[in-house]
Amino acid sequence: MRNIFKPFWVPVLLLALIVLFVWKSDLATLAAGIALFMLGMFHLQDGFRAFTGGALERWLKRSTNRLWKSLLFGVASTALVQSSSLITLLTIAFLSAGMISLVAGIGIVFGANLGTTTGAWLIALVGLKVDLSIAAMPLLVFGVLLGRRVENLWKGLGQLLLGIGLLFLGIDLMKAGFAGFEGLLRLESMPVSGWTSVLIYAFIGLMATVLMQSSHAALMLTLAALASGQLLYGNALAMAVGANLGTTVTAVIGAIGSNNAGRRLAAAHILFNLVTAVVALAFLPALVRSVDWTAALLGIAADAHTLKLALFHTLFNVLGLVIMLPMIPLLVKYLMRWLPDLPSLATPTDESLSLSEQPRMRARFLNDSALLHSDTALKVLDQEVRNLAALARQVVAAAVYLPPAALQDISRERLHRLVLRAVPLEQREDAEALYERHVKGVYADIIDFCSRIDRSLRPEQQKLLLDDNAAARELIEAVKAANYLQRNLRKQIDSTQPAIHQAYDMLREQCGLAVVELGRLLDMHGDREAQTELFERYEEEEALFAEHYQQTVQNHLRDRQLDGWQATSMLNDLHAALRIRRHLFRAHGVLVEKPLAPIDAVLGEPPARIEPSLTLP
């Protein structure tokens, strides 16, 4: 039923708005002011993203390594973009991508709550006393002109100017619109008073923030109503508290598409705003007296209610910080216990189960909240491709019938002993089934995620995106080559002919060495010299092995230990093993940011695969 009526909601809503606007032209002016104010905020957000570009991660590392720095970062960034909701969503994305710690994220979000007070002060000091439309017009012109430029810097500047111009114009229209609503927000005629009235106005402020998805817009609405005499001072205070609490809805929305790291931050944000709102309402009379005393101290007139509202908004947010800051260590402890990190999907959750018995795998790190900013999107994408690399190595090892121990950092001697050990039938995994269960879903999620990344990337970001896509494709090709190799291996591993058994053990060992060496490569964090040495040894040994293997097959053929059909199959399987190693090599070369060495220059391009027309039973 819901799907049947859903298409009719939009035209019905539009028709109702048209009727209301015709009936009350001031309502149309007020609605236009709110719309322009929110549109201006969107342009400010776009400008902020364009300006930060690839530098955002560097800023975060320098600005959030201490709690006090995180607080200042939250205050400054919110004051800059005038949107605590955007900063909260970005911080959830940062945390879900592993770019900041939970303590730093909590500091940014707490600081963002205090940063919202700058908007109230700007509007109270300037916005309600000056004709902002005069300043808005040139800003709009410059914003449109610069916003059409291709360069990110100029385009970002244009978005910022356009956003500020629309904010100014929206404020001016809201002031004009409220002039025709005498007594709209007054409840004196209704049989409510005291705390009931306070709670009603707090709920109105909360709903205004929820509907407009902006506490700044709700606070602007409150200040405009207060300045025009449509709202009493005491009721405006309650609306400000409700508007502050309403921002938690944004955190909830952001947490839905995030991982547990992002959800922990959303929970901290909700708790902060809830505690702050409850304390502010419970001690509202005391806070009002504190505002009056502080206003007198600062020289603010007793009837300057808009400035006193901005002061109240600042004081109760500072009160929230005073209460919550000492509780951060305890808060982090309980959040980590309540929402623990998920185990790595590339690591078996139960070692007693075979790989084929493990649950079907999907992306571990990708989440919708990371798409909010290109830096966070590329960060989680890199993490997911590394996860896919671990899965690919695991599937390759299983495809050549190597036990899980082969995935560990083991010596060559131990790997050789594992290869020589007989493989029980119940431990022989099917490579094609493993691809479907463990790799295909993760790769599909990566492809879908890449298609949703904002395409207005800087050149270096576009390169990172292309590199991660290339690495993922190479990993898939390695798994497919392992699937091909297993088709003959499955038939020949139990052969009673020593030459055949020896040849396939050599191929299995080479695949195992690739898995071990490349797994070790990713653990060499930033050790460029060791990584380069490993790559060079990897290439050299592969070339030597290819030559040695072909010579061994030729010797067995000459000694009549093999026939031509068998030798053909073994050479085909050699090239399948080389493809596995080459694709794994290229993928891991991207992941360690090493310029890809042309492995074909070392080995030569493998000849076209010779399809065996006969294989041994």
C-alpha positions as CSV (number, residue, x, y, z in Angstrom):
1,M,0.0,0.0,0.0
2,R,2.8,2.4,0.9
3,N,4.3,1.9,-2.6
4,I,0.9,2.7,-4.2
5,F,0.5,6.1,-2.4
6,K,4.1,7.1,-2.4
7,P,4.1,8.7,-5.9
8,F,1.2,11.0,-4.8
9,W,3.0,12.6,-1.9
10,V,5.2,15.0,-3.9
11,P,2.4,16.6,-6.0
12,V,0.1,16.8,-2.9
13,L,2.8,18.5,-0.9
14,L,3.6,20.9,-3.8
15,L,-0.1,21.7,-4.2
16,A,-0.5,22.4,-0.4
17,L,2.5,24.7,-0.5
18,I,1.2,26.6,-3.5
19,V,-2.1,27.1,-1.6
20,L,-0.4,28.3,1.5
21,F,1.9,30.7,-0.4
22,V,-1.1,32.2,-2.2
23,W,-3.0,32.5,1.0
24,K,-0.1,34.1,2.9
25,S,2.7,35.7,0.8
26,D,4.8,36.2,3.9
27,L,4.9,32.5,4.3
28,A,6.4,32.2,0.8
29,T,9.0,34.7,1.7
30,L,9.9,32.9,5.0
31,A,10.1,29.5,3.2
32,A,12.3,31.0,0.4
33,G,14.6,32.4,3.1
34,I,14.9,29.0,4.7
35,A,15.5,27.3,1.4
36,L,18.2,29.8,0.4
37,F,19.9,29.5,3.8
38,M,20.1,25.7,3.5
39,L,21.2,25.9,-0.2
40,G,24.0,28.3,0.9
41,M,25.1,25.7,3.5
42,F,25.3,23.0,0.8
43,H,27.5,25.2,-1.3
44,L,29.7,26.0,1.7
45,Q,30.1,22.2,2.2
46,D,31.0,21.6,-1.4
47,G,33.5,24.4,-1.3
48,F,35.1,23.0,1.9
49,R,35.5,19.6,0.2
50,A,37.0,21.1,-2.9
51,F,39.5,23.1,-0.8
52,T,40.6,20.2,1.4
53,G,41.2,17.8,-1.5
54,G,44.0,15.4,-0.7
55,A,45.4,17.5,2.1
56,L,42.7,16.6,4.5
57,E,44.4,13.5,5.9
58,R,47.6,15.5,6.6
59,W,45.6,18.2,8.4
60,L,43.9,15.6,10.5
61,K,47.2,13.9,11.6
62,R,48.6,17.2,12.7
63,S,45.4,18.6,14.2
64,T,44.1,15.6,16.1
65,N,47.0,14.0,17.9
66,R,46.0,15.6,21.2
67,L,42.5,16.0,22.6
68,W,42.7,19.8,22.9
69,K,43.8,19.9,19.2
70,S,40.8,17.8,18.3
71,L,38.5,20.2,20.2
72,L,40.0,23.2,18.4
73,F,39.8,21.5,15.0
74,G,36.1,20.8,15.7
75,V,35.4,24.4,16.7
76,A,37.4,26.0,13.8
77,S,36.0,23.7,11.1
78,T,32.4,24.2,12.2
79,A,32.9,28.0,12.4
80,L,34.3,27.8,8.8
81,V,31.6,25.8,7.1
82,Q,28.8,26.8,9.6
83,S,27.5,23.2,9.7
84,S,28.1,21.0,12.7
85,S,26.1,18.2,10.9
86,L,28.7,18.2,8.1
87,I,31.6,18.1,10.5
88,T,29.9,15.2,12.5
89,L,29.3,13.2,9.3
90,L,32.8,13.8,8.1
91,T,34.3,12.8,11.4
92,I,32.2,9.6,11.4
93,A,33.7,9.0,7.9
94,F,37.3,9.7,9.1
95,L,36.9,7.3,12.0
96,S,35.3,4.5,9.9
97,A,38.3,4.9,7.5
98,G,40.8,4.6,10.3
99,M,42.2,8.1,9.7
100,I,41.7,9.2,13.3
101,S,41.3,7.6,16.7
102,L,38.0,7.4,18.7
103,V,39.3,9.9,21.2
104,A,40.2,12.4,18.4
105,G,36.8,11.8,16.8
106,I,35.0,12.5,20.1
107,G,37.1,15.7,20.5
108,I,36.1,16.9,17.1
109,V,32.4,16.3,17.6
110,F,32.4,17.9,21.0
111,G,34.3,20.9,19.5
112,A,31.8,21.0,16.7
113,N,28.9,21.5,19.2
114,L,30.8,24.5,20.6
115,G,31.5,25.7,17.1
116,T,27.8,26.0,16.3
117,T,27.7,29.0,18.7
118,T,29.8,31.1,16.3
119,G,26.8,31.1,13.8
120,A,24.5,32.3,16.5
121,W,26.9,35.2,17.5
122,L,27.4,36.2,13.8
123,I,23.7,36.3,13.2
124,A,22.9,38.1,16.4
125,L,25.7,40.7,16.1
126,V,25.4,41.4,12.4
127,G,22.8,39.4,10.5
128,L,19.8,40.8,12.2
129,K,21.0,44.5,12.2
130,V,22.4,44.9,8.7
131,D,20.8,44.7,5.3
132,L,22.7,41.6,4.2
133,S,21.2,41.5,0.7
134,I,23.5,44.4,-0.2
135,A,26.6,42.2,0.5
136,A,24.9,39.1,-0.9
137,M,24.6,40.3,-4.5
138,P,28.3,40.7,-5.4
139,L,29.1,37.5,-3.5
140,L,26.6,35.6,-5.6
141,V,28.0,37.1,-8.9
142,F,31.6,36.2,-7.9
143,G,30.6,32.8,-6.7
144,V,28.9,31.8,-9.9
145,L,31.8,33.1,-12.1
146,L,34.5,31.3,-10.1
147,G,32.4,28.2,-9.6
148,R,32.4,27.5,-13.3
149,R,36.2,27.2,-13.4
150,V,37.8,23.8,-13.8
151,E,40.6,24.2,-11.2
152,N,39.6,22.9,-7.8
153,L,41.0,25.9,-5.9
154,W,39.0,28.5,-7.9
155,K,36.0,26.2,-8.0
156,G,36.1,25.7,-4.3
157,L,36.5,29.5,-3.7
158,G,33.5,30.1,-5.9
159,Q,31.4,27.6,-4.0
160,L,32.3,29.3,-0.7
161,L,31.4,32.8,-2.0
162,L,28.2,31.5,-3.5
163,G,27.3,29.7,-0.2
164,I,28.0,32.9,1.9
165,G,25.9,35.0,-0.5
166,L,23.0,32.6,-0.3
167,L,23.2,32.5,3.5
168,F,23.1,36.3,3.6
169,L,20.1,36.4,1.2
170,G,18.3,33.7,3.2
171,I,18.7,35.5,6.5
172,D,17.4,38.7,4.9
173,L,14.3,36.9,3.5
174,M,13.6,35.2,6.8
175,K,13.6,38.5,8.6
176,A,11.2,39.9,6.1
177,G,9.0,36.8,6.2
178,F,8.5,36.8,9.9
179,A,7.1,40.3,9.9
180,G,3.7,39.1,8.9
181,F,3.3,36.4,11.5
182,E,2.2,38.2,14.6
183,G,1.9,35.8,17.5
184,L,2.6,32.7,15.5
185,L,4.9,31.1,18.0
186,R,3.2,32.5,21.2
187,L,1.5,30.0,23.4
188,E,0.2,32.4,26.0
189,S,-3.4,31.9,24.9
190,M,-3.1,28.2,25.3
191,P,-3.7,26.5,28.7
192,V,0.0,25.6,29.2
193,S,2.7,27.2,31.4
194,G,5.8,26.4,33.3
195,W,7.8,23.3,32.4
196,T,5.1,22.2,30.0
197,S,5.7,25.3,27.9
198,V,9.5,24.8,28.1
199,L,9.2,21.2,26.9
200,I,6.8,22.2,24.0
201,Y,9.2,24.8,22.7
202,A,12.2,22.5,23.1
203,F,10.3,19.9,21.0
204,I,9.5,22.6,18.4
205,G,13.2,23.4,18.2
206,L,14.1,19.7,17.9
207,M,11.6,19.1,15.1
208,A,12.7,22.2,13.2
209,T,16.3,20.8,13.2
210,V,15.1,17.3,12.2
211,L,13.0,18.6,9.3
212,M,15.7,21.0,8.0
213,Q,18.6,18.7,8.9
214,S,20.4,21.8,10.2
215,S,20.7,23.2,13.7
216,H,22.1,26.4,12.2
217,A,18.9,26.9,10.2
218,A,16.7,26.1,13.2
219,L,18.7,28.6,15.3
220,M,18.5,31.2,12.6
221,L,14.7,30.7,12.5
222,T,14.6,31.1,16.3
223,L,16.7,34.3,16.3
224,A,14.6,35.8,13.4
225,A,11.4,35.0,15.3
226,L,12.9,36.5,18.5
227,A,14.1,39.7,16.8
228,S,10.7,40.3,15.1
229,G,8.8,39.8,18.4
230,Q,7.1,36.6,17.4
231,L,8.8,34.6,20.1
232,L,9.4,35.3,23.8
233,Y,12.9,35.3,25.2
234,G,12.3,32.4,27.6
235,N,10.7,30.2,24.9
236,A,13.5,31.0,22.5
237,L,16.0,29.5,25.1
238,A,14.0,26.3,25.1
239,M,14.0,26.2,21.3
240,A,17.7,26.6,21.2
241,V,18.2,23.6,23.5
242,G,15.8,21.5,21.4
243,A,17.6,22.6,18.2
244,N,20.9,21.5,19.7
245,L,19.5,18.1,20.6
246,G,18.0,17.7,17.1
247,T,21.5,17.4,15.5
248,T,21.7,13.8,16.9
249,V,19.4,12.7,14.1
250,T,22.2,13.5,11.6
251,A,24.6,11.3,13.6
252,V,22.1,8.5,13.6
253,I,21.7,8.7,9.8
254,G,25.5,8.8,9.4
255,A,25.9,5.8,11.7
256,I,23.5,3.6,9.7
257,G,25.9,3.4,6.7
258,S,29.0,3.2,8.8
259,N,30.9,0.5,10.6
260,N,31.2,0.0,14.3
261,A,33.9,2.6,14.6
262,G,31.6,5.2,13.1
263,R,28.7,4.0,15.3
264,R,30.8,4.5,18.4
265,L,31.3,8.1,17.5
266,A,27.6,8.6,16.7
267,A,26.8,7.2,20.2
268,A,29.2,9.6,21.8
269,H,27.7,12.5,20.0
270,I,24.1,11.5,20.9
271,L,25.2,11.1,24.6
272,F,26.9,14.5,24.7
273,N,23.9,16.3,23.2
274,L,21.4,14.4,25.4
275,V,23.3,15.1,28.6
276,T,23.8,18.7,27.6
277,A,20.1,19.2,26.8
278,V,18.9,17.5,30.0
279,V,21.2,19.5,32.2
280,A,20.4,22.8,30.4
281,L,16.6,22.2,30.8
282,A,16.9,21.0,34.4
283,F,19.0,24.0,35.4
284,L,17.3,26.5,33.1
285,P,16.5,29.1,35.7
286,A,20.1,29.0,37.0
287,L,21.5,29.3,33.4
288,V,19.2,32.3,32.7
289,R,20.6,34.0,35.8
290,S,24.2,33.2,34.6
291,V,23.4,34.6,31.2
292,D,22.0,37.8,32.8
293,W,25.1,38.2,35.0
294,T,27.5,37.5,32.1
295,A,25.6,39.8,29.8
296,A,25.9,42.7,32.3
297,L,29.6,41.9,32.7
298,L,30.1,42.1,28.9
299,G,28.0,45.3,28.6
300,I,25.1,43.6,26.7
301,A,21.8,45.5,27.3
302,A,19.1,43.7,29.3
303,D,16.7,43.8,26.4
304,A,19.2,42.6,23.8
305,H,17.6,39.2,23.7
306,T,19.2,38.0,20.5
307,L,22.7,38.5,21.9
308,K,21.6,36.9,25.2
309,L,20.3,33.9,23.3
310,A,23.7,33.5,21.6
311,L,25.3,33.8,25.0
312,F,23.0,31.2,26.4
313,H,23.7,28.9,23.5
314,T,27.5,29.2,24.2
315,L,27.2,28.8,28.0
316,F,25.2,25.5,27.9
317,N,27.5,24.0,25.3
318,V,30.5,25.0,27.5
319,L,28.7,23.4,30.4
320,G,28.3,20.2,28.4
321,L,32.0,20.2,27.7
322,V,32.8,20.6,31.4
323,I,30.6,17.7,32.2
324,M,31.7,15.3,29.4
325,L,35.4,15.9,28.9
326,P,36.5,14.2,32.2
327,M,34.3,11.2,31.2
328,I,35.9,10.6,27.8
329,P,38.3,7.8,28.9
330,L,35.4,5.9,30.6
331,L,33.2,6.7,27.6
332,V,35.7,5.2,25.2
333,K,36.1,2.1,27.3
334,Y,32.4,1.3,27.4
335,L,31.9,2.2,23.7
336,M,34.7,-0.2,22.7
337,R,33.1,-2.9,24.8
338,W,29.5,-2.2,23.5
339,L,30.5,-1.9,19.8
340,P,33.7,-3.9,19.3
341,D,35.7,-4.0,16.1
342,L,34.6,-6.8,13.8
343,P,37.1,-9.6,13.1
344,S,39.0,-9.5,9.9
345,L,37.1,-11.4,7.2
346,A,40.4,-12.5,5.7
347,T,41.1,-14.5,8.9
348,P,39.1,-17.6,9.5
349,T,36.7,-17.0,12.4
350,D,37.0,-20.6,13.5
351,E,40.2,-22.6,12.7
352,S,38.3,-25.8,13.2
353,L,36.3,-25.2,10.1
354,S,37.7,-25.6,6.6
355,L,37.8,-22.5,4.3
356,S,34.7,-23.7,2.4
357,E,32.8,-23.9,5.7
358,Q,33.5,-20.3,6.6
359,P,30.6,-17.8,6.1
360,R,30.2,-16.0,2.8
361,M,32.3,-12.9,2.7
362,R,31.5,-9.3,1.8
363,A,33.5,-6.1,2.1
364,R,34.8,-5.4,5.5
365,F,35.9,-1.8,5.3
366,L,33.6,-0.2,2.7
367,N,30.7,1.9,4.1
368,D,28.4,4.6,2.8
369,S,29.6,7.2,5.3
370,A,33.1,7.1,3.8
371,L,31.7,8.4,0.5
372,L,31.1,11.8,2.0
373,H,34.7,12.8,1.3
374,S,37.1,11.6,-1.4
375,D,40.0,11.1,1.1
376,T,38.0,8.8,3.3
377,A,36.5,6.9,0.3
378,L,40.0,6.3,-1.1
379,K,41.3,5.3,2.4
380,V,38.7,2.6,3.0
381,L,39.0,1.4,-0.7
382,D,42.8,0.8,-0.1
383,Q,42.0,-1.1,3.1
384,E,39.4,-3.2,1.3
385,V,41.8,-4.0,-1.6
386,R,44.4,-5.1,1.0
387,N,41.7,-7.3,2.5
388,L,41.0,-8.7,-0.9
389,A,44.7,-9.4,-1.3
390,A,44.7,-11.4,1.9
391,L,41.7,-13.4,0.7
392,A,43.3,-14.0,-2.7
393,R,46.4,-15.4,-1.1
394,Q,44.3,-17.6,1.1
395,V,42.3,-18.9,-1.9
396,V,45.5,-19.5,-4.0
397,A,47.0,-21.5,-1.1
398,A,43.9,-23.6,-0.8
399,A,43.6,-24.1,-4.6
400,V,47.0,-25.8,-4.6
401,Y,46.1,-27.9,-1.5
402,L,48.4,-26.1,1.0
403,P,47.2,-26.0,4.6
404,P,46.5,-22.7,6.5
405,A,50.0,-22.8,8.0
406,A,51.3,-21.9,4.5
407,L,49.7,-18.5,4.9
408,Q,51.9,-17.7,7.9
409,D,55.4,-16.2,7.8
410,I,57.1,-19.6,7.6
411,S,60.6,-20.7,6.4
412,R,61.1,-22.2,3.0
413,E,62.2,-25.5,4.7
414,R,58.9,-25.8,6.5
415,L,56.9,-24.9,3.4
416,H,58.8,-27.6,1.5
417,R,57.8,-30.2,4.2
418,L,54.2,-29.1,3.9
419,V,54.2,-29.6,0.2
420,L,55.6,-33.1,0.5
421,R,53.0,-34.1,3.0
422,A,50.1,-36.1,1.7
423,V,46.8,-34.1,1.5
424,P,43.8,-35.9,2.8
425,L,40.7,-35.8,0.6
426,E,38.6,-34.0,3.2
427,Q,41.1,-31.1,3.2
428,R,41.1,-30.5,-0.6
429,E,39.2,-27.3,-1.2
430,D,37.4,-26.5,-4.5
431,A,39.0,-23.3,-6.0
432,E,35.9,-22.2,-8.0
433,A,33.6,-22.6,-4.9
434,L,36.1,-20.6,-2.8
435,Y,36.1,-17.8,-5.4
436,E,32.3,-17.6,-5.3
437,R,32.2,-17.7,-1.5
438,H,35.2,-15.7,-0.4
439,V,36.3,-13.4,-3.3
440,K,33.5,-12.6,-5.7
441,G,31.3,-10.8,-3.1
442,V,34.2,-8.6,-1.9
443,Y,35.2,-7.7,-5.4
444,A,31.6,-6.9,-6.4
445,D,31.4,-4.5,-3.4
446,I,34.6,-2.9,-4.4
447,I,33.4,-2.3,-8.0
448,D,30.1,-0.9,-6.7
449,F,31.8,1.4,-4.2
450,C,34.2,2.7,-6.9
451,S,31.2,3.6,-9.1
452,R,29.8,5.8,-6.3
453,I,33.0,7.8,-5.5
454,D,32.7,11.4,-6.4
455,R,34.4,11.8,-9.8
456,S,35.6,15.4,-9.2
457,L,38.9,14.1,-7.9
458,R,42.4,15.6,-8.0
459,P,44.9,14.0,-10.4
460,E,46.7,12.2,-7.6
461,Q,43.4,10.9,-6.2
462,Q,42.4,9.7,-9.6
463,K,45.7,7.8,-9.8
464,L,45.0,6.2,-6.4
465,L,41.5,5.1,-7.6
466,L,42.9,3.6,-10.8
467,D,45.7,1.9,-9.0
468,D,43.3,0.2,-6.5
469,N,41.0,-0.9,-9.3
470,A,44.0,-2.3,-11.2
471,A,45.3,-4.1,-8.1
472,A,41.8,-5.7,-7.5
473,R,41.6,-6.9,-11.1
474,E,45.1,-8.5,-10.8
475,L,44.0,-10.3,-7.7
476,I,40.9,-11.7,-9.4
477,E,43.0,-12.9,-12.3
478,A,45.4,-14.6,-9.9
479,V,42.5,-16.5,-8.3
480,K,41.1,-17.5,-11.7
481,A,44.6,-18.8,-12.8
482,A,44.7,-20.8,-9.5
483,N,41.3,-22.3,-10.4
484,Y,42.7,-23.3,-13.9
485,L,45.8,-24.9,-12.3
486,Q,43.7,-26.9,-9.9
487,R,41.8,-28.7,-12.7
488,N,44.9,-30.7,-13.6
489,L,46.3,-30.7,-10.1
490,R,43.2,-32.4,-8.8
491,K,43.8,-35.3,-11.2
492,Q,47.6,-35.6,-10.9
493,I,48.3,-35.0,-7.2
494,D,47.8,-38.7,-6.3
495,S,49.7,-39.9,-9.4
496,T,52.0,-42.9,-8.8
497,Q,54.4,-41.7,-11.4
498,P,57.3,-39.9,-9.5
499,A,58.0,-37.5,-12.3
500,I,54.4,-36.2,-12.4
501,H,54.2,-36.0,-8.6
502,Q,57.5,-34.2,-8.4
503,A,56.5,-31.7,-11.1
504,Y,53.2,-30.7,-9.4
505,D,54.9,-30.5,-6.0
506,M,57.3,-28.0,-7.6
507,L,54.3,-25.9,-8.9
508,R,52.6,-26.0,-5.5
509,E,55.7,-24.9,-3.7
510,Q,56.2,-22.0,-6.0
511,C,52.6,-20.8,-5.5
512,G,53.1,-21.2,-1.7
513,L,56.3,-19.2,-1.9
514,A,54.5,-16.4,-3.7
515,V,51.8,-16.4,-1.0
516,V,54.3,-16.3,1.9
517,E,56.7,-13.7,0.3
518,L,53.9,-11.3,-0.8
519,G,52.2,-11.6,2.6
520,R,55.5,-10.7,4.2
521,L,55.8,-7.8,1.8
522,L,52.7,-6.0,3.2
523,D,54.1,-6.3,6.7
524,M,57.2,-4.3,5.8
525,H,55.6,-1.0,6.8
526,G,57.4,1.7,4.9
527,D,60.7,-0.3,4.7
528,R,61.4,0.6,1.1
529,E,64.8,-1.0,1.0
530,A,63.5,-4.4,2.2
531,Q,60.5,-4.2,-0.1
532,T,62.7,-3.5,-3.1
533,E,65.1,-6.3,-2.2
534,L,62.1,-8.7,-1.9
535,F,60.7,-7.7,-5.3
536,E,64.1,-8.1,-7.0
537,R,64.6,-11.6,-5.4
538,Y,61.0,-12.5,-6.3
539,E,61.6,-11.7,-10.0
540,E,65.0,-13.4,-10.2
541,E,63.8,-16.6,-8.5
542,E,60.8,-16.8,-10.7
543,A,62.9,-16.6,-13.8
544,L,65.2,-19.3,-12.5
545,F,62.3,-21.5,-11.5
546,A,60.7,-21.3,-14.9
547,E,63.9,-22.3,-16.6
548,H,64.6,-25.1,-14.2
549,Y,61.0,-26.5,-14.4
550,Q,61.0,-26.6,-18.2
551,Q,64.4,-28.3,-18.2
552,T,63.2,-30.9,-15.6
553,V,60.1,-31.7,-17.8
554,Q,62.3,-32.0,-20.9
555,N,64.7,-34.4,-19.0
556,H,61.8,-36.5,-17.9
557,L,60.4,-36.5,-21.4
558,R,63.8,-37.5,-22.8
559,D,64.1,-40.3,-20.2
560,R,60.6,-41.5,-21.2
561,Q,59.3,-40.9,-17.7
562,L,56.7,-38.7,-19.3
563,D,55.0,-38.8,-22.7
564,G,54.2,-35.8,-24.9
565,W,50.7,-35.3,-23.7
566,Q,51.7,-35.3,-20.1
567,A,54.6,-32.8,-20.8
568,T,52.2,-30.5,-22.6
569,S,49.8,-30.5,-19.6
570,M,52.7,-29.7,-17.3
571,L,54.0,-26.8,-19.4
572,N,50.4,-25.4,-19.5
573,D,50.2,-25.7,-15.8
574,L,53.6,-24.0,-15.4
575,H,52.3,-21.0,-17.2
576,A,49.2,-21.0,-15.0
577,A,51.5,-20.9,-12.0
578,L,53.5,-18.1,-13.5
579,R,50.3,-16.2,-14.2
580,I,49.3,-16.6,-10.5
581,R,52.7,-15.2,-9.4
582,R,52.6,-12.4,-12.0
583,H,49.1,-11.2,-11.1
584,L,49.9,-11.4,-7.3
585,F,53.2,-9.5,-7.9
586,R,51.5,-6.7,-9.8
587,A,48.7,-6.3,-7.3
588,H,51.0,-6.2,-4.3
589,G,53.3,-3.8,-6.3
590,V,50.5,-1.3,-6.3
591,L,49.7,-1.8,-2.7
592,V,53.2,-1.0,-1.5
593,E,53.4,2.0,-3.9
594,K,56.3,0.6,-5.8
595,P,56.5,1.3,-9.6
596,L,55.6,-1.9,-11.2
597,A,58.6,-3.7,-12.6
598,P,57.7,-5.3,-16.0
599,I,57.9,-8.9,-15.0
600,D,57.4,-10.0,-18.6
601,A,60.7,-8.4,-19.4
602,V,62.3,-10.9,-17.0
603,L,60.3,-14.0,-17.8
604,G,59.2,-13.1,-21.3
605,E,55.5,-13.1,-22.2
606,P,54.2,-16.7,-21.5
607,P,53.3,-18.4,-24.7
608,A,49.7,-19.0,-25.7
609,R,48.2,-21.7,-23.5
610,I,48.3,-25.2,-25.2
611,E,45.1,-26.9,-24.3
612,P,45.8,-30.5,-23.5
613,S,43.6,-32.9,-25.4
614,L,44.5,-35.7,-23.1
615,T,45.2,-35.8,-19.3
616,L,46.2,-38.7,-17.2
617,P,43.4,-40.4,-15.2
